[in-house]
Amino acid sequence: MSEIHKVSINDFKTGSGALYRSLDLFYQHFGKDYGKAPVVLVNHSLTGDSNVSGNKGWWSEIIGPGMTIDTNYYSVLAFNIPGNGFQDSLINNYNDFHTGDIARLFFEGLGKLGIKNLYAIIGGSIGGSIVWELGALYPNFSKHLIPVGSDWKASDWIIANTFLQKRILNNSSKPLEDARIHAMLTYRTPNSFDSRFNRTKNDENNMLVAKIGIDTAKILIIWRSRIKRILII
């Protein structure tokens, strides 16, 4: 894993009005020297961290030597969202922050490193939302914006799912694992699920049957007929 570095941001005031006298930003650097090569900032997802390449890197399939984001050519930086638990970094009240605050923190952190502009910013899920925020707050800072699986706004549907995510993280016995499973559902539409699993309509029995094997399908039909008889009685 790439070496972990830290910059400290002092007297940071969030959009909600909370004042933090000192916040530590932990980050990792991959590839070329960021003072001599085009810089790509990678924003992690809710359950991710700054280890985006190499051993156990969560985006190692696209970031690395000879990969899409080629570390033989680019300098890659990834900050940890404060309070994500990396290096045991926690925040007592994470509700003090929204994605705009995180974008401002990342911008200040880059300034501490002497970086005045970026070649690209890429991120997925909440990391993609931070991409949008950086683009809106600092429109001339990065040449390219690459948000993945995210929007510039939160719909009522995604706000409801975020509420459920909080419940999962606070109450599940396997919070990160279960939160990831749920999050995957928000990245696809109902039509994409229908296309992926290729379910078909059984008009004769008025039911949906997936490609799950003839024996299972027969059992489902029997159950349905029994339920119908019970309801008639």
Backbone hydrogen bonds, N-H to C=O, Kabsch-Sander energy under -0.5 kcal/mol:
donor,donor_aa,acceptor,acceptor_aa,energy
5,H,27,Y,-3.0
7,V,25,L,-2.2
9,I,23,L,-3.4
10,N,8,S,-0.5
11,D,21,R,-1.9
12,F,20,Y,-2.7
13,K,11,D,-0.5
14,T,12,F,-0.5
14,T,18,A,-2.8
16,S,96,D,-0.7
17,G,14,T,-1.7
20,Y,12,F,-3.0
20,Y,18,A,-0.5
21,R,19,L,-0.6
23,L,9,I,-2.6
25,L,7,V,-3.5
26,F,24,D,-0.6
27,Y,5,H,-2.2
28,Q,78,A,-2.0
29,H,3,E,-0.6
30,F,76,V,-2.8
32,K,74,Y,-1.9
36,K,33,D,-2.1
37,A,33,D,-0.8
40,V,75,S,-3.1
41,L,120,A,-2.5
42,V,77,L,-2.9
43,N,41,L,-0.5
43,N,122,I,-2.9
44,H,42,V,-0.5
44,H,79,F,-0.5
48,G,45,S,-1.5
52,V,50,S,-1.8
54,G,63,I,-0.6
57,G,54,G,-2.2
58,W,51,N,-1.9
59,W,52,V,-0.6
60,S,57,G,-1.5
62,I,59,W,-1.7
63,I,59,W,-1.8
64,G,62,I,-0.5
64,G,69,I,-1.9
67,M,64,G,-2.1
69,I,62,I,-3.3
70,D,68,T,-1.0
71,T,64,G,-0.9
71,T,69,I,-0.6
73,Y,70,D,-1.8
74,Y,70,D,-3.4
75,S,38,P,-2.9
76,V,30,F,-3.1
76,V,74,Y,-0.5
77,L,40,V,-2.6
78,A,28,Q,-1.9
80,N,26,F,-2.5
84,N,81,I,-1.8
85,G,89,S,-2.2
88,D,85,G,-1.9
89,S,86,F,-1.4
90,L,88,D,-0.6
94,Y,92,N,-0.5
96,D,93,N,-1.7
97,F,94,Y,-1.7
101,D,98,H,-0.8
102,I,98,H,-1.7
103,A,99,T,-2.3
104,R,100,G,-2.0
105,L,101,D,-2.3
106,F,102,I,-2.6
107,F,103,A,-2.3
108,E,104,R,-2.5
109,G,105,L,-2.6
110,L,106,F,-2.5
111,G,107,F,-2.0
112,K,108,E,-2.0
113,L,109,G,-1.1
114,G,111,G,-1.5
115,I,110,L,-2.5
116,K,114,G,-0.6
118,L,141,F,-2.7
119,Y,39,V,-2.7
120,A,39,V,-1.5
121,I,144,H,-1.7
122,I,41,L,-2.6
123,G,146,I,-1.6
124,G,43,N,-1.0
125,S,148,V,-2.1
127,G,124,G,-2.2
128,G,125,S,-0.6
129,S,125,S,-1.7
130,I,126,I,-1.7
131,V,127,G,-1.4
132,W,128,G,-2.0
133,E,129,S,-2.1
134,L,130,I,-2.5
135,G,131,V,-2.3
136,A,132,W,-2.1
137,L,133,E,-2.9
138,Y,134,L,-2.5
141,F,138,Y,-2.0
143,K,118,L,-1.9
144,H,119,Y,-1.0
146,I,121,I,-3.0
148,V,123,G,-2.7
155,S,153,K,-0.6
159,I,155,S,-2.2
160,A,156,D,-2.1
161,N,157,W,-1.8
162,T,158,I,-2.2
163,F,159,I,-1.9
164,L,160,A,-1.8
165,Q,161,N,-2.4
166,K,162,T,-2.2
167,R,163,F,-1.8
168,I,164,L,-2.5
169,L,165,Q,-2.7
170,N,166,K,-2.0
171,N,167,R,-1.7
172,S,168,I,-2.6
178,D,174,K,-2.8
179,A,175,P,-2.3
180,R,176,L,-2.2
181,I,177,E,-1.8
182,H,178,D,-2.3
183,A,179,A,-2.5
184,M,180,R,-2.0
185,L,181,I,-0.8
185,L,182,H,-1.1
186,T,182,H,-0.7
186,T,183,A,-1.1
187,Y,184,M,-1.0
188,R,185,L,-0.9
193,F,189,T,-1.8
194,D,190,P,-2.3
195,S,191,N,-2.3
196,R,192,S,-2.3
197,F,193,F,-2.5
198,N,194,D,-1.5
199,R,194,D,-0.6
200,T,209,V,-1.8
202,N,207,M,-3.3
203,D,201,K,-1.0
205,N,202,N,-0.5
206,N,202,N,-0.9
207,M,202,N,-1.6
209,V,200,T,-2.5
211,K,197,F,-0.5
212,I,210,A,-2.3
217,A,213,G,-2.0
218,K,214,I,-2.2
219,I,215,D,-2.0
220,L,216,T,-2.1
221,I,217,A,-2.1
222,I,218,K,-2.5
223,W,219,I,-2.6
224,R,220,L,-2.4
225,S,221,I,-2.3
226,R,222,I,-2.3
227,I,223,W,-2.4
228,K,224,R,-2.1
229,R,225,S,-2.0
230,I,226,R,-2.3
231,L,227,I,-2.3
232,I,228,K,-2.1
233,I,229,R,-2.4
